[in-house]
Amino acid sequence: MVVTQAGAGHPAVRALVYVAAFAPEPGESAFLLYGRFEGSTLGAALEAYPVVSGGNEFRIAADRFHHQFCADLDAGEAALMAATQRPVTERALTDALTADEPAWRTIPSWFVHGERDLSIPAAALRFMAERAGARRIREIAGASHAVAASRPDAVTAVIRDAARHARR
C-alpha cells in the first residue's frame, strides 16, 4: 500500500506495508538510496525522454524489461507489463523527501520484497526496513522487483498480518 504524507496523518491509517518500495528519511531521494547499495542495474536499463516541463521521464527499455523488472514472470506477462509501463519522472527519482517526519516513524510498518530485485537492491530494501523498525521483513527468495505479481500469496500474507495488527 502506498500512503502519501497527507494520508499518513489520517487516523484510519494504522499500518503501512512497503512492497518493494522506498522508505526514505527527510532529505533522501530514491536515486540516493538505490545508489548507496550495490546490485541495481536499473540505470543501464532506462531510456530517457525529455518532457516539456523540463527534465526527463524514464522507462525501462522494452528489450531489458523482463530481466530488469520481472525475471520471475513468464515472457508473455513481462511483454504486457513492458508495453503498459508508466514512465517515471527524473524529479520523482531525484527529489528528496520533504516531510518533516516519514510516516514509518510513527506508524507500524511491514516490508516485503524480492531477494533478486534488480531495481532496488535487496540490501537497500533490508536497510530501510531495519531502519524503520519493521514489525516484519519478508524477503522472498528468487523474487524480482515485481514481487506483487510473481508472489501474490506471499505479499497478501504480509498485508493480512499488518491488517490484523491494525484492528487491535
Disulfide bonds with the S-S distance in Angstrom:
none
